[in-house]
Amino acid sequence: MSFKNIVKQIFLSLPAIFTFSLLGVWVSVWIFSGHLVSTLTVYEIFITSVFISLTRLVFYSKTDLSKRQMLVRTGIHYLAVLATVLYSANLWIWTIVKDNYIMNLIAFVGLVSVVYAAVLVSDFLRSKKLANDLIKDIGEQR
């Protein structure tokens, strides 16, 4: 993927990452603690979402990637996203489950996995719509 496409994907994915992250954190905090997310936490989630979006640079390549290379880079990307979230959780002292480190870790890994899957589906659907629109336009030009 070219650098220009990567930068475009970073900007296109940021709103989805922020929205799904905020929704995921809101639901998990509400379920586990019965509290609502504070305004400060919303800002922290936005900053974390910016860094998560930047992890898309993993996909940069001067040549087209094979399916295997894309799969490997997707795995690396997931681990980079997970590391970013866990670092942020430690930095800003985000806790979902009070006084239980293992449950917190499991909750964050689950939350990251769900949000990651939601963003992947969102990107896939956007790409599929774009491809269908292009095919339709090509068909109309013939």
Residue, then its C-alpha position, 0 to 999 in steps of 0.5 A: m500500500s502506498f504512503k498516500n493510501i496509508v495516510k488516507q486510511i489513517f484519517l478515514s479510520l480515526p472517526a470509526i476507531f474513536t467511536f467504537s472505542l468510546l462505545g466499547v469503553w462506555v459499555s464495559v465501564w457501565i457493565f463492570s462499575g455502573h458508572l459513566v465515562s468521565t469527560l477526561t476519559v473521552y479526551e484520553i480515548f481520543i488521544t489513544s485513537v490517534f496513536i492507534s490510527l498511526t499504527r496503520l503505517v505497518f501496512y506501508s509497502k512500496t509493492d503490492l502485498s500478497k495475501r500472506q503478507m497482508l495477514v501477517r501485517t494484520g496480526i502485527h497491527y493487532l498486536a501494535v493496537l493492543a500494546t497501544v491500548l494496554y500502555s494507555a490503560n496503564l498510563w491513564i490508570w484505566t481500570i474496568v475491574k477494581d483490584n483484579y489485574i488478570m480480569n482487567l487484562i482479559a477485559f481490555v484484550g476482549l474490548v480491543s478485539v471487539v473494537y478491532a473487529a468492528v473497525l475491520v468490518s467497517d473498513f471492509l464495508r466501505s471498501k466494498k461499497l467503493a468497489n461496487d460504485l466503481i464497477k457500476d460507473i465502469g459498466e455505465q461508461r460502456 
